[in-house]
Amino acid sequence: MIDYLVIGGGIAGLAAGAGLSTLGQVTVLEAEDTLGYHTSGRSAALYEPSYGSKAVEALGHASLKGHQDAGVLSPRGVMLVAKSDQRAEFEADTVGMGMTEIDMAKAMDLCPMLDPEKVAFAAYNEASYDIDTELLMQTYAKKIRSNGGKVVTAQRVQSITKTGETWTVTTATRTFDAKNIVNAAGSWVDKVAALAGITEIGFQPKRRSMARVPAPDGMNPSAWPMIFGVEESWYMKPDAGALIVSPADATPSEPMDAWADDMDLAEGIARFEDHTTVEVDRMIANWAGLRTFSPDKTLVLGPDPLDPSFIWCAGQGGYGFTTAPAVKDFIHAIVTGTELPIDAGHAAAVLPDRYR
């Protein structure tokens, strides 16, 4: 009998599984052939904890040591840029993101492709880092296996039933019996809940489109910061000698293997060009991911109060990698009744009890 059957092999499921693996036998089921195929494999991969609700920020800050211990962080830095008519929005974002305003000379030193005739204001925070997302997922998978657990791919759940104290989960090829289910199915979390006879919460997947474009001729972007427009209207991040550009869109979607929207890509590139000296004449690649949000845009973590053997690890909403170490510790602590990695007020804000 499996103690904790985790449905979902993205960063949420692997973090939860790693946290629970010291308490009993854990099996993680991933529907696709590889771990992190959907949203986790399409992440911007940035550790910047000053985003999201207060509870999300608390989880992000509580994750720093875990990321450091896993050796997955490398320096990146984040810059905010704005035009002359965006001063109010710029000041609000600077405070909200914990950034420091810098002059344009410093901004140009940090990222020489900025156009000083278009950009009037800039702010910077060096305490932001790239996350080696593949290493973090494999670190958690290794911890699960080292504690006697299993991580199984190509196991799309077809049915879930409960008889007495036992959950029975069936895929196309196998059947699994478990004492507890952990619902970490990303954009499909409400669908998994429905299969299990658990009341859905009302999660909304939202598509984000991204393009990889060439770096400007003669420039090496490897040390440049990630750059955001005010109110997160677009972003650019150096990536493997090229640039990732996104309009930071959040288009409601059904759970699916998402693809980029041409109009969104064009809008993101136009916003990027409107702040830089770059003219993009081609894309190297493009893709999209689904960031899934609860109704209050805060993660849902812990046992469902109507059936505590059904544990939620859902609604990461784009903060999955940033918060993963604290989520791992939170799931372990909430199940064992031990000390939580965040304070009681923030803990109450992420528990599923608020929806019951």
C-alpha positions in Angstrom: 0.0 0.0 0.0 1.3 3.4 -1.0 1.2 6.0 1.8 1.2 9.1 -0.5 0.3 8.9 -4.2 1.2 12.1 -5.8 -0.6 13.0 -9.1 1.6 15.3 -11.1 5.3 15.2 -11.9 6.0 18.9 -12.2 7.8 21.0 -9.6 4.7 21.0 -7.3 4.4 17.2 -7.2 8.1 16.6 -6.9 8.4 19.1 -4.1 5.4 17.6 -2.2 6.7 14.1 -2.8 10.2 15.0 -1.5 8.7 16.5 1.6 6.5 13.5 2.3 9.1 10.8 1.4 10.5 10.7 5.0 7.0 9.8 6.3 6.2 6.8 4.2 6.2 5.2 0.8 5.7 7.9 -1.9 4.8 7.3 -5.6 4.7 10.2 -8.1 2.6 9.7 -11.2 3.3 11.9 -14.2 0.9 11.7 -17.2 3.6 12.5 -19.8 6.7 10.7 -20.8 9.0 13.2 -19.0 8.9 15.1 -15.7 7.9 18.7 -15.8 6.6 18.5 -19.4 4.0 21.2 -19.2 4.3 24.4 -17.1 7.4 23.4 -15.2 9.4 22.8 -18.4 8.4 26.2 -19.7 9.2 28.4 -16.8 11.1 31.7 -16.9 13.2 30.1 -14.2 13.8 33.2 -12.0 14.0 33.3 -8.2 12.5 36.7 -7.3 10.4 36.4 -4.2 8.9 39.9 -4.2 5.9 38.9 -6.4 2.4 37.7 -5.8 0.2 37.8 -2.7 1.7 38.3 0.8 1.5 34.5 1.4 3.2 33.8 -1.9 6.0 36.2 -1.0 6.4 34.6 2.4 6.8 31.2 0.7 9.3 32.7 -1.7 11.5 34.2 1.0 11.3 31.0 3.0 12.7 29.1 0.0 16.0 31.0 -0.3 18.0 28.6 1.9 16.5 25.6 0.3 17.5 26.8 -3.2 21.0 27.7 -1.9 21.4 24.2 -0.3 20.4 22.6 -3.6 22.9 24.6 -5.5 20.4 25.7 -8.1 20.8 29.5 -8.0 23.1 31.7 -10.2 23.2 35.5 -10.3 20.9 37.3 -12.7 19.4 40.6 -11.3 16.2 42.3 -12.3 15.6 45.7 -13.9 12.4 47.7 -14.2 12.1 50.2 -17.1 9.6 52.8 -17.8 8.8 55.7 -20.2 8.5 59.3 -19.3 4.7 59.1 -18.9 4.8 56.1 -16.6 6.4 57.7 -13.5 3.5 56.8 -11.2 3.4 53.2 -12.3 7.2 53.0 -12.1 7.3 54.3 -8.5 4.6 51.8 -7.4 6.4 48.9 -9.0 9.7 50.0 -7.6 8.3 49.9 -4.0 6.3 46.7 -4.6 9.3 44.8 -6.0 11.8 46.1 -3.4 14.0 47.8 -6.1 16.3 50.8 -6.1 16.0 53.5 -8.8 19.2 53.9 -10.9 20.2 56.5 -13.4 20.2 55.7 -17.1 24.0 55.6 -17.3 23.9 52.7 -14.8 21.0 51.1 -16.6 22.9 51.3 -19.9 26.0 49.7 -18.2 23.8 46.8 -17.1 22.0 46.4 -20.4 23.5 48.3 -23.3 20.7 47.5 -25.7 18.3 49.9 -23.9 17.3 53.0 -25.8 17.8 56.1 -23.7 15.5 58.1 -26.0 12.7 55.7 -25.2 13.4 54.7 -21.6 13.2 57.5 -19.0 13.4 55.6 -15.7 15.0 52.4 -14.4 15.3 50.5 -11.1 17.4 47.5 -10.2 17.6 44.7 -7.7 20.6 42.4 -7.8 19.2 39.9 -5.4 17.4 37.9 -8.1 18.7 34.6 -9.5 18.3 32.1 -12.3 17.1 28.7 -11.1 18.4 25.6 -12.6 14.9 24.1 -12.9 16.0 20.7 -14.2 18.5 20.2 -11.4 15.9 21.2 -8.8 13.3 18.7 -10.2 15.9 15.9 -10.3 17.1 16.8 -6.8 13.6 16.2 -5.5 13.1 13.1 -7.6 16.3 11.7 -6.3 15.2 12.4 -2.7 12.0 10.5 -3.3 13.8 7.5 -4.7 16.5 7.5 -2.0 13.8 7.2 0.6 12.3 4.2 -1.1 9.7 6.0 -3.3 9.0 5.8 -7.0 8.6 8.4 -9.8 6.6 6.9 -12.7 6.0 8.6 -16.0 3.5 7.9 -18.8 0.7 7.3 -16.3 -2.3 9.5 -17.1 -5.0 9.0 -14.5 -8.3 7.8 -15.8 -10.3 7.0 -12.7 -10.1 7.5 -8.9 -12.3 5.7 -6.4 -12.3 5.3 -2.6 -13.3 2.2 -0.7 -13.1 2.6 3.0 -9.7 4.2 3.8 -8.2 3.2 0.4 -7.9 5.3 -2.7 -7.6 3.3 -6.0 -6.2 5.2 -8.9 -6.3 3.7 -12.4 -4.3 4.6 -15.5 -4.3 3.0 -18.9 -1.8 0.3 -17.8 -1.7 0.2 -14.0 -3.7 0.4 -10.8 -2.4 2.0 -7.6 -3.8 1.7 -4.1 -2.9 4.5 -1.6 -3.8 5.8 1.8 -3.5 9.4 0.7 -3.7 11.3 -2.6 -1.7 14.5 -3.2 -3.3 16.5 -6.0 -0.4 18.3 -7.7 -1.7 18.0 -11.3 -1.1 21.6 -12.4 -3.7 22.9 -14.7 -5.7 19.7 -14.2 -6.1 19.9 -10.4 -9.8 20.5 -10.5 -10.3 17.7 -12.9 -8.4 15.3 -10.7 -10.5 16.5 -7.7 -13.7 15.8 -9.7 -12.5 12.3 -10.5 -11.9 11.7 -6.8 -15.3 13.1 -5.8 -13.8 16.1 -4.1 -15.4 19.5 -4.5 -13.5 21.6 -7.1 -12.0 24.9 -6.0 -12.3 26.8 -9.2 -8.7 27.0 -10.5 -8.1 29.0 -13.7 -5.2 28.1 -16.1 -3.8 31.2 -17.9 -1.6 31.0 -21.0 1.7 32.9 -21.3 3.4 33.1 -24.7 7.2 33.4 -25.1 9.6 33.8 -28.0 13.3 33.2 -28.1 15.0 35.8 -30.4 18.6 36.4 -31.3 20.7 38.7 -29.2 21.8 42.0 -30.9 24.8 41.5 -33.2 28.1 41.9 -31.4 26.5 41.8 -27.9 26.8 39.1 -25.3 23.7 39.1 -23.1 24.8 36.5 -20.6 25.4 39.0 -17.7 22.4 41.2 -18.5 19.6 41.3 -15.9 16.0 40.2 -16.6 14.0 43.3 -17.6 10.4 44.0 -16.9 8.1 46.8 -18.2 6.0 48.6 -15.7 2.9 46.6 -14.4 4.6 43.5 -15.9 3.5 44.5 -19.4 6.4 42.6 -20.9 9.7 41.0 -20.0 13.0 40.0 -21.5 15.4 37.4 -20.0 18.8 36.3 -21.4 18.8 32.6 -22.2 21.6 30.5 -23.7 23.1 33.4 -25.7 19.7 34.5 -26.9 16.8 36.5 -25.4 13.4 35.3 -24.2 10.7 37.9 -24.8 7.1 37.7 -23.6 4.1 40.1 -23.4 3.5 38.6 -19.9 0.0 37.7 -21.1 -2.5 35.8 -18.9 -5.1 34.5 -21.2 -7.7 32.1 -19.7 -7.4 28.6 -21.1 -8.7 25.1 -20.6 -6.1 22.6 -19.3 -4.1 21.6 -22.4 -0.7 21.3 -24.0 -0.5 25.0 -24.6 0.9 26.7 -27.7 1.9 30.4 -28.3 -0.5 32.8 -29.8 0.9 34.7 -32.8 -0.7 38.0 -31.8 0.6 37.8 -28.3 4.1 37.0 -29.6 3.9 40.0 -31.9 2.7 42.3 -29.1 5.5 41.1 -26.7 8.2 41.7 -29.4 6.7 45.2 -30.2 6.8 46.2 -26.5 10.4 44.9 -26.3 11.4 46.9 -29.4 9.7 50.0 -28.0 12.2 50.1 -25.1 15.4 49.0 -26.9 17.5 49.7 -30.0 16.8 46.2 -31.2 14.7 45.3 -34.3 13.6 41.7 -34.2 13.6 40.1 -37.7 13.1 36.5 -36.7 12.2 34.1 -33.8 14.5 31.2 -33.0 11.6 29.4 -31.3 8.3 30.1 -29.5 6.2 28.3 -26.9 3.6 28.8 -24.2 2.9 27.6 -20.7 -0.2 27.6 -18.5 0.1 29.2 -15.1 -2.8 28.0 -12.9 -4.4 30.3 -10.3 -6.8 29.7 -7.4 -9.7 32.2 -7.2 -7.6 34.4 -4.8 -4.3 33.9 -6.7 -2.6 32.2 -3.8 -1.4 28.6 -3.6 -3.6 25.9 -2.1 -1.6 23.6 0.2 -2.7 20.9 2.6 -5.4 18.4 3.4 -8.9 19.1 2.2 -11.0 19.6 5.4 -13.8 17.5 3.9 -11.4 14.6 3.4 -8.0 15.0 4.9 -6.6 12.0 2.9 -6.9 14.2 -0.2 -4.0 16.7 0.0 -3.8 19.8 -2.3 -0.6 21.2 -3.7 -1.9 23.5 -6.4 -2.4 27.0 -7.7 1.3 27.8 -8.1 0.4 30.4 -10.7 3.9 30.9 -12.0 5.6 30.9 -8.6 6.2 27.1 -8.5 9.9 27.1 -8.7 10.4 30.2 -6.5 8.3 28.7 -3.7 9.3 25.0 -4.1 11.6 24.5 -1.1 9.1 26.1 1.3 6.2 24.2 -0.3 8.1 21.0 0.3 8.6 21.9 4.0 5.0 23.2 4.4 3.4 20.0 3.1 5.6 17.9 5.4 4.8 20.1 8.4 1.1 20.4 7.8 0.8 16.6 7.6 2.9 16.0 10.7 1.7 18.9 12.8 5.2 20.3 13.2 6.6 23.8 12.8 5.6 25.5 9.5 8.1 27.4 7.3 5.9 30.5 7.3 3.9 32.3 10.0 0.4 31.3 11.0 -1.3 34.2 9.2 0.3 33.3 5.9 -0.3 29.6 6.5 -4.0 30.2 6.9 -4.0 32.1 3.6 -2.8 29.0 1.7 -4.8 26.2 3.4 -7.7 24.8 1.4 -10.0 25.4 4.4 -10.6 29.0 3.1 -12.6 27.4 0.3 -14.7 25.1 2.4 
